Amino acid sequence: MPSINALGAELSGEGLTVLLVDISESRDVVARTVAARGYTARVLLDTTGQAADVYRVTGTPTVYLIGRDGLLIGGAVGPRPWTSPSGRALLHALLSPTGPPPVR
């Protein structure tokens, strides 16, 4: 997930916050994995799986996009090309202070 690190760094000034959530693993296992893979985003531990149940996570990775107002904008299950030109354009549009352009 080096792309997640890159996107987090690239778009943090525009308001992007990346949080990684680990489901049902111990703190030690997660710490070793984070160090080995070089993740730079904050990692949250869901050691019981309760958050995964509440958010209806059915597969990983699961991505939720939350707007500036705290409301859910969208989501995706499975890998997505977030660092592709179209992925970056979507994120830039969502992070724009005026929001994405209207759909016509």
C-alpha positions as a Markdown table, in Angstrom:
| # | Residue | x | y | z |
|---|---|---|---|---|
| 1 | Met | 0.0 | 0.0 | 0.0 |
| 2 | Pro | 2.7 | 2.5 | -0.8 |
| 3 | Ser | 0.0 | 4.3 | -2.9 |
| 4 | Ile | -1.9 | 5.0 | 0.3 |
| 5 | Asn | 1.1 | 6.6 | 1.9 |
| 6 | Ala | 1.7 | 8.7 | -1.3 |
| 7 | Leu | -2.0 | 9.8 | -1.4 |
| 8 | Gly | -2.0 | 10.6 | 2.3 |
| 9 | Ala | 1.1 | 12.8 | 1.9 |
| 10 | Glu | -0.1 | 14.4 | -1.4 |
| 11 | Leu | -3.6 | 15.3 | -0.3 |
| 12 | Ser | -3.3 | 16.0 | 3.4 |
| 13 | Gly | -3.0 | 19.7 | 2.7 |
| 14 | Glu | -6.4 | 19.5 | 0.9 |
| 15 | Gly | -8.0 | 17.8 | 3.9 |
| 16 | Leu | -7.6 | 14.1 | 3.2 |
| 17 | Thr | -7.2 | 11.9 | 6.3 |
| 18 | Val | -6.2 | 8.3 | 5.8 |
| 19 | Leu | -7.0 | 5.9 | 8.6 |
| 20 | Leu | -6.2 | 2.2 | 8.3 |
| 21 | Val | -8.3 | -0.2 | 10.4 |
| 22 | Asp | -7.0 | -3.7 | 11.3 |
| 23 | Ile | -9.6 | -6.3 | 12.1 |
| 24 | Ser | -9.2 | -8.9 | 14.9 |
| 25 | Glu | -5.4 | -9.0 | 15.2 |
| 26 | Ser | -3.2 | -8.3 | 18.2 |
| 27 | Arg | -1.4 | -5.0 | 18.7 |
| 28 | Asp | 2.0 | -6.8 | 18.3 |
| 29 | Val | 1.1 | -8.4 | 15.0 |
| 30 | Val | -0.2 | -5.1 | 13.6 |
| 31 | Ala | 2.9 | -3.2 | 14.8 |
| 32 | Arg | 5.2 | -5.6 | 13.1 |
| 33 | Thr | 3.2 | -5.4 | 9.9 |
| 34 | Val | 3.0 | -1.6 | 9.9 |
| 35 | Ala | 6.8 | -1.4 | 10.4 |
| 36 | Ala | 7.6 | -4.0 | 7.8 |
| 37 | Arg | 5.3 | -2.5 | 5.1 |
| 38 | Gly | 6.2 | 1.1 | 6.0 |
| 39 | Tyr | 2.6 | 2.4 | 6.5 |
| 40 | Thr | 2.6 | 6.0 | 7.6 |
| 41 | Ala | -1.2 | 6.5 | 8.1 |
| 42 | Arg | -2.7 | 6.1 | 11.6 |
| 43 | Val | -3.7 | 2.5 | 12.2 |
| 44 | Leu | -6.8 | 1.8 | 14.4 |
| 45 | Leu | -7.3 | -1.6 | 16.0 |
| 46 | Asp | -10.6 | -3.4 | 15.9 |
| 47 | Thr | -9.5 | -6.3 | 18.0 |
| 48 | Thr | -13.0 | -7.7 | 18.5 |
| 49 | Gly | -14.4 | -7.1 | 15.0 |
| 50 | Gln | -17.2 | -4.9 | 16.5 |
| 51 | Ala | -16.4 | -1.9 | 14.3 |
| 52 | Ala | -16.2 | -4.1 | 11.2 |
| 53 | Asp | -19.7 | -5.4 | 12.1 |
| 54 | Val | -21.1 | -2.0 | 12.7 |
| 55 | Tyr | -19.7 | -0.7 | 9.4 |
| 56 | Arg | -20.7 | -3.9 | 7.6 |
| 57 | Val | -17.3 | -4.7 | 6.3 |
| 58 | Thr | -17.6 | -7.7 | 4.0 |
| 59 | Gly | -14.1 | -7.7 | 2.5 |
| 60 | Thr | -10.8 | -5.9 | 2.6 |
| 61 | Pro | -9.8 | -3.4 | 1.7 |
| 62 | Thr | -13.0 | -1.5 | 2.4 |
| 63 | Val | -12.9 | 2.3 | 1.8 |
| 64 | Tyr | -15.3 | 4.8 | 3.1 |
| 65 | Leu | -15.2 | 8.4 | 1.9 |
| 66 | Ile | -16.5 | 10.8 | 4.5 |
| 67 | Gly | -17.3 | 14.4 | 3.6 |
| 68 | Arg | -16.2 | 17.6 | 5.4 |
| 69 | Asp | -19.6 | 17.6 | 7.1 |
| 70 | Gly | -19.0 | 14.1 | 8.5 |
| 71 | Leu | -21.5 | 12.4 | 6.2 |
| 72 | Leu | -20.8 | 9.4 | 4.1 |
| 73 | Ile | -20.1 | 10.3 | 0.5 |
| 74 | Gly | -19.4 | 6.8 | -0.8 |
| 75 | Gly | -17.5 | 3.6 | -0.4 |
| 76 | Ala | -15.8 | 0.8 | -2.2 |
| 77 | Val | -14.9 | -2.8 | -1.4 |
| 78 | Gly | -11.7 | -4.2 | -2.9 |
| 79 | Pro | -8.7 | -2.6 | -4.5 |
| 80 | Arg | -9.3 | 0.6 | -6.5 |
| 81 | Pro | -7.0 | 2.7 | -8.6 |
| 82 | Trp | -6.9 | 5.6 | -6.2 |
| 83 | Thr | -3.5 | 6.8 | -7.5 |
| 84 | Ser | -4.5 | 6.7 | -11.2 |
| 85 | Pro | -5.4 | 10.0 | -12.9 |
| 86 | Ser | -9.1 | 9.3 | -12.6 |
| 87 | Gly | -8.8 | 8.3 | -8.9 |
| 88 | Arg | -6.8 | 11.4 | -8.1 |
| 89 | Ala | -9.3 | 13.5 | -10.0 |
| 90 | Leu | -12.1 | 12.1 | -8.0 |
| 91 | Leu | -10.3 | 12.7 | -4.7 |
| 92 | His | -9.4 | 16.2 | -5.6 |
| 93 | Ala | -13.0 | 17.0 | -6.6 |
| 94 | Leu | -14.3 | 15.5 | -3.4 |
| 95 | Leu | -11.8 | 17.5 | -1.3 |
| 96 | Ser | -12.5 | 20.8 | -3.1 |
| 97 | Pro | -14.0 | 23.4 | -0.7 |
| 98 | Thr | -16.9 | 23.7 | -3.1 |
| 99 | Gly | -17.3 | 20.0 | -3.6 |
| 100 | Pro | -17.4 | 18.0 | -6.8 |
| 101 | Pro | -18.9 | 19.6 | -9.9 |
| 102 | Pro | -22.5 | 18.8 | -10.6 |
| 103 | Val | -23.3 | 15.8 | -12.6 |
| 104 | Arg | -24.9 | 16.7 | -16.0 |
